[in-house]
Amino acid sequence: MREDALLNGIFGFFAERVFGPRRRELFEQDLKQVDLEGGKKAVVRLEALERSIEQLDAPDTADSKPGAHKRPPWGNVSQDSRPHERD
């Protein structure tokens, strides 16, 4: 690729987006778009985590539903995980 083609694009970007008179307006538009995308991804991830926690806390139904996963041997996530004292 030719250097002059790259430089024209780079200089155009800086002239318009970084140093241009509309730089604040363009930046705010870009920032809103990034915020919307990031917010949607965060909601999807949060919902997935909540479903995983619900599945871990649900009664063990691995025998009754095909493809269901068995509960780990240590039990529910919300159980007390402190070691018990010996006599």
DSSP file (Angstrom, degrees, kcal/mol; ACC not computed):
  #  RESIDUE AA STRUCTURE BP1 BP2  ACC     N-H-->O    O-->H-N    N-H-->O    O-->H-N    TCO  KAPPA ALPHA  PHI   PSI    X-CA   Y-CA   Z-CA
    1    1 A M              0   0    0      0, 0.0     2,-0.2     0, 0.0     3,-0.0   0.000 360.0 360.0 360.0 142.3    0.0    0.0    0.0
    2    2 A R     >  -     0   0    0      1,-0.1     4,-1.5     2,-0.0     3,-0.2  -0.487 360.0-136.2 -77.6 142.4    1.3    3.4   -0.8
    3    3 A E  H  > S+     0   0    0      1,-0.2     4,-2.9     2,-0.2     5,-0.2   0.878 102.3  57.2 -64.5 -40.0    2.3    5.7    2.0
    4    4 A D  H  > S+     0   0    0      1,-0.2     4,-2.1     2,-0.2    -1,-0.2   0.849 104.5  52.8 -64.2 -33.2    0.6    8.8    0.5
    5    5 A A  H  > S+     0   0    0     -3,-0.2     4,-1.5     2,-0.2    -1,-0.2   0.909 112.8  44.5 -67.2 -41.1   -2.8    7.0    0.5
    6    6 A L  H  X S+     0   0    0     -4,-1.5     4,-2.5     2,-0.2    -2,-0.2   0.934 113.0  50.3 -66.4 -45.9   -2.4    6.1    4.2
    7    7 A L  H  X S+     0   0    0     -4,-2.9     4,-3.2     1,-0.2     5,-0.3   0.876 106.6  54.7 -63.6 -37.9   -1.2    9.6    5.1
    8    8 A N  H  X S+     0   0    0     -4,-2.1     4,-2.1    -5,-0.2    -1,-0.2   0.917 111.7  44.9 -62.0 -42.1   -4.2   11.3    3.4
    9    9 A G  H  X S+     0   0    0     -4,-1.5     4,-2.3     2,-0.2    -2,-0.2   0.907 115.3  47.1 -66.4 -42.3   -6.6    9.2    5.3
   10   10 A I  H  X S+     0   0    0     -4,-2.5     4,-2.4     2,-0.2     5,-0.2   0.934 113.9  46.5 -66.1 -46.7   -4.8    9.7    8.6
   11   11 A F  H  X S+     0   0    0     -4,-3.2     4,-2.6     1,-0.2    -1,-0.2   0.885 111.9  52.1 -64.2 -37.6   -4.5   13.4    8.1
   12   12 A G  H  X S+     0   0    0     -4,-2.1     4,-2.1    -5,-0.3     5,-0.3   0.917 109.0  50.2 -63.5 -42.9   -8.1   13.6    7.1
   13   13 A F  H  X>S+     0   0    0     -4,-2.3     4,-3.2     1,-0.2     5,-0.7   0.951 114.0  43.9 -59.6 -50.4   -9.2   11.8   10.3
   14   14 A F  I  X>S+     0   0    0     -4,-2.4     5,-2.7     1,-0.2     4,-0.9   0.896 112.5  52.6 -63.7 -40.0   -7.2   14.1   12.5
   15   15 A A  I  <5S+     0   0    0     -4,-2.6    -1,-0.2    -5,-0.2    -2,-0.2   0.878 122.5  29.2 -63.9 -37.4   -8.3   17.2   10.7
   16   16 A E  I  <5S+     0   0    0     -4,-2.1     6,-0.3    -5,-0.2    -2,-0.2   0.924 131.2  29.3 -88.6 -49.3  -11.9   16.3   11.1
   17   17 A R  I  <5S+     0   0    0     -4,-3.2    -3,-0.2    -5,-0.3    -2,-0.1   0.820 129.7  27.5 -87.3 -33.6  -12.2   14.2   14.3
   18   18 A V  I  <<S+     0   0    0     -4,-0.9    -3,-0.2    -5,-0.7    -4,-0.1   0.856 136.4  16.2-100.2 -41.9   -9.4   15.5   16.5
   19   19 A F  S   <S+     0   0    0     -5,-2.7    -4,-0.2     4,-0.1    -3,-0.1   0.476  96.8 110.4-113.5  -4.1   -8.8   19.1   15.5
   20   20 A G  S >  S-     0   0    0     -6,-0.4     3,-1.4    -4,-0.2     4,-0.2  -0.191  78.7-110.1 -74.3 165.5  -11.9   20.0   13.5
   21   21 A P  T 3  S+     0   0    0      0, 0.0     3,-0.3     0, 0.0     4,-0.2   0.725 118.1  49.2 -67.5 -22.1  -14.6   22.5   14.6
   22   22 A R  T 3> S+     0   0    0     -6,-0.3     4,-2.7     1,-0.2     5,-0.3   0.176  75.6 114.5-100.3  16.8  -17.2   19.6   15.1
   23   23 A R  H <> S+     0   0    0     -3,-1.4     4,-2.3     1,-0.2    -1,-0.2   0.870  75.7  49.0 -59.4 -39.8  -14.8   17.4   17.2
   24   24 A R  H  > S+     0   0    0     -3,-0.3     4,-2.5    -4,-0.2    -1,-0.2   0.933 112.9  47.0 -66.7 -44.9  -16.9   17.7   20.3
   25   25 A E  H  > S+     0   0    0      2,-0.2     4,-2.0     1,-0.2    -2,-0.2   0.920 114.6  46.6 -61.9 -45.3  -20.1   16.8   18.5
   26   26 A L  H  X S+     0   0    0     -4,-2.7     4,-2.3     1,-0.2    -1,-0.2   0.890 112.3  50.7 -65.2 -40.1  -18.5   13.9   16.7
   27   27 A F  H  X S+     0   0    0     -4,-2.3     4,-2.7    -5,-0.3    -2,-0.2   0.919 109.3  50.4 -64.6 -43.5  -16.9   12.6   19.9
   28   28 A E  H  X S+     0   0    0     -4,-2.5     4,-2.3     2,-0.2    -1,-0.2   0.880 110.0  50.8 -63.6 -38.2  -20.2   12.7   21.8
   29   29 A Q  H  X S+     0   0    0     -4,-2.0     4,-1.9     2,-0.2    -1,-0.2   0.937 112.9  45.4 -63.2 -46.5  -22.0   10.8   19.0
   30   30 A D  H  X S+     0   0    0     -4,-2.3     4,-2.3     1,-0.2    -2,-0.2   0.901 112.0  52.2 -63.1 -40.9  -19.3    8.1   19.1
   31   31 A L  H  X S+     0   0    0     -4,-2.7     4,-2.6     1,-0.2    -1,-0.2   0.896 107.3  51.8 -64.9 -41.4  -19.3    8.0   22.9
   32   32 A K  H  X S+     0   0    0     -4,-2.3     4,-2.3     2,-0.2    -1,-0.2   0.908 110.2  49.6 -60.9 -42.0  -23.1    7.5   23.0
   33   33 A Q  H  X S+     0   0    0     -4,-1.9     4,-2.2     2,-0.2    -2,-0.2   0.912 111.6  47.8 -64.8 -42.8  -22.8    4.6   20.5
   34   34 A V  H  X S+     0   0    0     -4,-2.3     4,-2.7     1,-0.2     5,-0.2   0.912 111.3  51.2 -64.2 -42.5  -20.0    2.9   22.6
   35   35 A D  H  X S+     0   0    0     -4,-2.6     4,-2.4     1,-0.2    -2,-0.2   0.904 110.3  49.2 -61.6 -42.4  -22.1    3.4   25.8
   36   36 A L  H  X S+     0   0    0     -4,-2.3     4,-2.1     2,-0.2    -1,-0.2   0.927 113.5  45.5 -63.5 -45.6  -25.1    1.8   24.2
   37   37 A E  H  X S+     0   0    0     -4,-2.2     4,-2.1     1,-0.2    -2,-0.2   0.918 114.8  47.5 -64.7 -44.3  -23.2   -1.2   22.9
   38   38 A G  H  X S+     0   0    0     -4,-2.7     4,-2.1     1,-0.2    -1,-0.2   0.883 111.1  51.8 -65.2 -38.8  -21.3   -1.7   26.2
   39   39 A G  H  X S+     0   0    0     -4,-2.4     4,-2.2    -5,-0.2    -1,-0.2   0.904 109.5  49.1 -64.4 -42.2  -24.6   -1.4   28.2
   40   40 A K  H  X S+     0   0    0     -4,-2.1     4,-2.3     1,-0.2    -2,-0.2   0.912 111.6  49.2 -64.4 -42.3  -26.3   -4.1   26.0
   41   41 A K  H  X S+     0   0    0     -4,-2.1     4,-2.3     1,-0.2    -1,-0.2   0.888 110.2  51.4 -64.4 -38.3  -23.4   -6.4   26.4
   42   42 A A  H  X S+     0   0    0     -4,-2.1     4,-2.5     2,-0.2    -1,-0.2   0.903 109.8  49.4 -66.1 -40.4  -23.3   -5.9   30.2
   43   43 A V  H  X S+     0   0    0     -4,-2.2     4,-2.5     2,-0.2    -2,-0.2   0.928 111.7  48.5 -64.4 -45.0  -27.1   -6.7   30.4
   44   44 A V  H  X S+     0   0    0     -4,-2.3     4,-2.0     1,-0.2    -2,-0.2   0.920 113.7  47.0 -60.8 -44.5  -26.7   -9.9   28.4
   45   45 A R  H  X S+     0   0    0     -4,-2.3     4,-2.3     2,-0.2    -2,-0.2   0.903 111.7  50.6 -65.0 -42.1  -23.7  -11.0   30.5
   46   46 A L  H  X S+     0   0    0     -4,-2.5     4,-2.3     1,-0.2    -2,-0.2   0.911 110.0  49.9 -63.0 -43.4  -25.6  -10.2   33.8
   47   47 A E  H  X S+     0   0    0     -4,-2.5     4,-2.2     1,-0.2    -1,-0.2   0.896 110.3  50.7 -62.6 -40.1  -28.6  -12.2   32.7
   48   48 A A  H  X S+     0   0    0     -4,-2.0     4,-2.1     1,-0.2    -2,-0.2   0.907 110.6  48.8 -64.4 -41.7  -26.4  -15.2   31.7
   49   49 A L  H  X S+     0   0    0     -4,-2.3     4,-2.2     2,-0.2    -2,-0.2   0.896 110.1  51.4 -65.2 -40.0  -24.7  -15.1   35.1
   50   50 A E  H  X S+     0   0    0     -4,-2.3     4,-2.4     1,-0.2    -2,-0.2   0.902 109.4  50.3 -64.1 -40.4  -28.1  -14.9   36.9
   51   51 A R  H  X S+     0   0    0     -4,-2.2     4,-2.3     1,-0.2    -1,-0.2   0.905 109.6  51.5 -63.4 -40.5  -29.3  -17.9   35.0
   52   52 A S  H  X S+     0   0    0     -4,-2.1     4,-2.0     2,-0.2    -2,-0.2   0.907 110.2  48.1 -62.9 -41.8  -26.1  -19.8   35.9
   53   53 A I  H  X S+     0   0    0     -4,-2.2     4,-2.1     2,-0.2    -1,-0.2   0.912 110.6  51.5 -65.7 -42.1  -26.6  -19.1   39.6
   54   54 A E  H  X S+     0   0    0     -4,-2.4     4,-1.1     1,-0.2    -2,-0.2   0.899 109.5  50.6 -61.1 -40.3  -30.3  -20.1   39.4
   55   55 A Q  H  < S+     0   0    0     -4,-2.3     3,-0.2     1,-0.2    -1,-0.2   0.878 110.0  49.9 -65.9 -37.6  -29.2  -23.4   37.8
   56   56 A L  H  < S+     0   0    0     -4,-2.0    -1,-0.2     1,-0.2    -2,-0.2   0.863 114.5  44.1 -68.4 -35.3  -26.7  -24.0   40.6
   57   57 A D  H  < S+     0   0    0     -4,-2.1    -1,-0.2    -5,-0.1    -2,-0.2   0.582  93.6 101.3 -86.4 -10.2  -29.2  -23.3   43.3
   58   58 A A  S  < S-     0   0    0     -4,-1.1     3,-0.1    -3,-0.2    -3,-0.0  -0.344  87.4 -88.6 -71.9 154.6  -32.0  -25.4   41.7
   59   59 A P        -     0   0    0      0, 0.0     2,-0.6     0, 0.0    -1,-0.1  -0.265  53.5 -91.0 -59.9 151.8  -32.8  -28.9   43.0
   60   60 A D        +     0   0    0      1,-0.1     3,-0.1    -3,-0.1    10,-0.1  -0.536  56.9 159.0 -69.7 113.4  -30.8  -31.7   41.4
   61   61 A T    >>  +     0   0    0     -2,-0.6     4,-1.7     8,-0.3     3,-0.6   0.019  30.3 119.9-123.5  25.5  -32.9  -32.9   38.5
   62   62 A A  T 34 S+     0   0    0      1,-0.2     6,-0.3     2,-0.2     5,-0.1   0.814  75.4  52.8 -63.9 -30.1  -30.2  -34.5   36.4
   63   63 A D  T 34 S+     0   0    0      1,-0.2    -1,-0.2    -3,-0.1    -2,-0.1   0.801 113.0  42.6 -75.4 -27.4  -32.0  -37.9   36.6
   64   64 A S  T <4 S+     0   0    0     -3,-0.6    -2,-0.2     1,-0.1    -1,-0.2   0.696 110.0  56.1 -94.8 -19.3  -35.3  -36.6   35.3
   65   65 A K  S >< S-     0   0    0     -4,-1.7     3,-1.6     4,-0.0     2,-0.1  -0.953  81.0-128.2-118.2 123.4  -34.1  -34.3   32.5
   66   66 A P  T 3  S+     0   0    0      0, 0.0     3,-0.1     0, 0.0    -3,-0.1  -0.448  94.9  15.9 -66.4 137.3  -32.0  -35.5   29.6
   67   67 A G  T 3  S+     0   0    0      1,-0.3     2,-0.1    -2,-0.1    -5,-0.1   0.376  91.7 136.6  84.3  -5.4  -28.9  -33.4   29.1
   68   68 A A    <   -     0   0    0     -3,-1.6     2,-0.3    -6,-0.3    -1,-0.3  -0.446  53.9-120.8 -74.9 150.0  -29.2  -31.7   32.5
   69   69 A H        -     0   0    0     -2,-0.1    -8,-0.3    -3,-0.1     2,-0.1  -0.690  22.3-118.3 -92.7 143.0  -26.0  -31.3   34.5
   70   70 A K        -     0   0    0     -2,-0.3    -1,-0.1    -8,-0.1   -10,-0.0  -0.476  34.1-102.3 -76.2 150.6  -25.6  -32.8   37.9
   71   71 A R        -     0   0    0     -2,-0.1    -1,-0.1     1,-0.1     5,-0.1  -0.443  43.9-100.2 -68.6 143.3  -25.0  -30.5   40.8
   72   72 A P    >   -     0   0    0      0, 0.0     3,-2.0     0, 0.0    -1,-0.1  -0.301  33.0-111.8 -62.5 152.4  -21.3  -30.4   42.0
   73   73 A P  T 3  S+     0   0    0      0, 0.0     3,-0.1     0, 0.0    -2,-0.1   0.667 112.3  67.7 -63.4 -16.3  -20.6  -32.5   45.1
   74   74 A W  T 3  S-     0   0    0      1,-0.3     2,-0.1     5,-0.0     5,-0.1   0.500  99.9-138.3 -85.6  -1.7  -20.0  -29.5   47.3
   75   75 A G    <   +     0   0    0     -3,-2.0    -1,-0.3     3,-0.0     2,-0.0  -0.454  50.3   4.0  90.8-155.4  -23.7  -28.5   47.1
   76   76 A N    >   -     0   0    0     -2,-0.1     3,-0.9     1,-0.1   -19,-0.1  -0.268  61.4-125.5 -69.7 153.9  -25.4  -25.1   46.6
   77   77 A V  T 3  S+     0   0    0      1,-0.2    -1,-0.1   -24,-0.2     4,-0.1   0.832 109.5  57.4 -65.8 -32.8  -23.3  -21.9   46.1
   78   78 A S  T 3  S+     0   0    0      2,-0.1    -1,-0.2     3,-0.0     3,-0.1   0.512  82.2 112.1 -81.8  -3.7  -25.0  -20.3   49.0
   79   79 A Q  S <  S-     0   0    0     -3,-0.9     2,-0.3     1,-0.1    -5,-0.0  -0.310  83.4 -93.6 -68.9 153.5  -24.0  -23.0   51.5
   80   80 A D        -     0   0    0      1,-0.1    -1,-0.1     2,-0.0    -2,-0.1  -0.525  36.9-168.6 -66.6 124.0  -21.6  -22.1   54.3
   81   81 A S        +     0   0    0     -2,-0.3    -1,-0.1    -4,-0.1     3,-0.1   0.316  43.8 120.4-101.7   8.0  -18.1  -23.1   53.0
   82   82 A R  S    S-     0   0    0      1,-0.1     2,-0.1     0, 0.0    -2,-0.0  -0.480  71.1-106.9 -72.5 142.6  -16.2  -22.8   56.3
   83   83 A P        -     0   0    0      0, 0.0     2,-0.3     0, 0.0    -1,-0.1  -0.384  34.0-117.7 -67.5 147.5  -14.5  -26.0   57.4
   84   84 A H        -     0   0    0      1,-0.1     2,-0.2    -3,-0.1    -3,-0.0  -0.627  27.0-113.6 -87.1 144.8  -16.1  -27.8   60.4
   85   85 A E        -     0   0    0     -2,-0.3     2,-0.3     1,-0.0    -1,-0.1  -0.503  25.9-132.7 -76.6 145.0  -14.2  -28.1   63.6
   86   86 A R              0   0    0     -2,-0.2    -1,-0.0     1,-0.1     0, 0.0  -0.699 360.0 360.0 -94.5 150.9  -13.2  -31.6   64.7
   87   87 A D              0   0    0     -2,-0.3    -1,-0.1     0, 0.0    -2,-0.0   0.455 360.0 360.0 -79.0 360.0  -13.7  -32.8   68.3
